[in-house]
Amino acid sequence: MITRDDVQRVARLARLELTLEEQERITPQLDAILGYVESLRALDTESVEPTSTVIPMVTVLRDDEERPSLDREQALANAPDREGACFRVPRIIED
């Protein structure tokens, strides 16, 4: 059985601040979840192959083909700030 102390410990590890009301509401919910997981342990899964998904996955990406791109002036046309042939952006790394 999950106690409120267990919930507080998990919340602390997850860096969550839970009110007493939230802790009391979550305690039986977590206990029910763990009870369900425990009931799954009773199933015989020896002959079940491990999978990451039950739906066959297919790639939806297109083939990587070379295509013409914008010329430099078109690419820089809407730049809020530019320096010569480059985009100018605010400095984010300090010395």
C-alpha positions in Angstrom: 0.0 0.0 0.0 1.3 3.5 -0.9 1.5 5.9 1.9 1.4 9.7 1.9 5.1 9.6 2.8 5.8 7.6 -0.3 3.9 10.2 -2.4 5.9 13.0 -0.7 9.2 11.2 -1.5 8.3 10.6 -5.2 7.1 14.2 -5.5 10.4 15.5 -4.0 12.4 13.3 -6.4 10.3 14.6 -9.3 10.7 18.1 -8.0 6.9 18.6 -7.6 5.3 20.7 -5.0 2.1 19.0 -3.9 -0.5 20.4 -1.5 -1.8 18.1 1.3 -5.1 17.9 -0.7 -3.2 16.8 -3.8 -1.2 14.3 -1.8 -4.3 12.7 -0.3 -6.0 12.6 -3.8 -2.9 11.0 -5.5 -2.2 8.4 -2.8 -5.1 6.1 -3.6 -4.6 6.7 -7.4 -1.0 5.6 -7.2 -1.9 2.6 -5.1 -4.5 1.6 -7.7 -1.9 1.9 -10.5 0.6 -0.2 -8.7 -2.1 -2.7 -7.9 -2.9 -3.0 -11.6 0.8 -3.4 -12.5 1.0 -6.1 -9.8 -1.9 -8.0 -11.4 -0.1 -7.9 -14.7 2.8 -9.9 -13.1 0.5 -12.9 -12.9 0.3 -13.1 -16.7 2.6 -15.6 -18.5 4.6 -13.6 -20.9 7.4 -16.1 -21.5 6.4 -16.7 -25.1 5.7 -13.0 -25.9 8.4 -11.3 -27.9 9.4 -7.9 -26.5 8.3 -5.0 -28.7 8.4 -1.3 -28.6 5.1 -0.9 -30.4 2.2 -3.2 -31.4 1.5 -1.3 -34.6 3.8 -1.9 -37.6 5.9 1.1 -38.2 6.6 2.5 -41.6 8.7 5.5 -42.5 6.7 8.5 -43.6 9.8 10.5 -44.7 10.4 11.3 -48.3 13.6 10.4 -50.0 16.4 12.9 -49.6 16.7 14.5 -53.0 18.7 17.5 -54.0 16.4 20.4 -54.9 17.1 24.1 -55.8 17.0 26.4 -52.8 16.5 30.1 -52.3 19.2 32.4 -53.4 20.9 34.4 -50.7 19.0 37.6 -51.3 15.6 35.8 -51.1 16.6 34.1 -47.9 17.8 37.3 -46.3 14.9 39.5 -47.6 12.8 39.2 -44.4 15.6 39.0 -41.9 15.1 41.5 -39.1 18.8 42.2 -38.9 21.6 41.2 -41.2 25.3 41.8 -41.6 26.5 41.5 -45.2 25.4 38.1 -46.4 24.6 36.7 -42.9 21.7 36.7 -40.5 22.6 38.8 -37.4 21.2 37.3 -34.1 21.5 38.4 -30.5 24.6 37.1 -28.6 23.6 34.3 -26.3 27.0 33.1 -25.1 28.9 35.4 -22.7 32.7 35.7 -22.5 
